[in-house]
C-alpha cells in the first residue's frame, strides 16, 4: 500500500470546492460548537446535519452584513431603542444573502 503525502490545497481551489456549501458554514456554530467550514451536528448523537443551525446562520449574518434597519456595522449585534436584540433583523438576513451572492 502506498501512502501519498500531497501538498496542501491552495486557498483559491478550496474556495471553489466550498462554493456549494451554505455560506453560514464560514463561521463556527455557537450551538453545536463545530469549527468553521464543518457541517453542524446533533449534540446528542453526533449525526451530521445538511443545514446549519439557526444560531449559526444568525452568527454569520451578524459577522458579514450591515443592518439597514438599525444601522450597525458587521460584527455588531442588532439593537432596538438602545437595547441589544437577541435576534437579527430580517432585513439584515436579506443584506447578507445579497452580499454572499
HELIX and SHEET records of a PDB file:
HELIX    1   1 UNK A   11  UNK A   17  1                                   7    
HELIX    2   2 UNK A   23  UNK A   26  5                                   4    
HELIX    3   3 UNK A   54  UNK A   64  1                                  11    
HELIX    4   4 UNK A   90  UNK A  100  1                                  11    
SHEET    1   A 2 UNK A  79  UNK A  80  0                                        
SHEET    2   A 2 UNK A  83  UNK A  84 -1                                        
END                                                                             
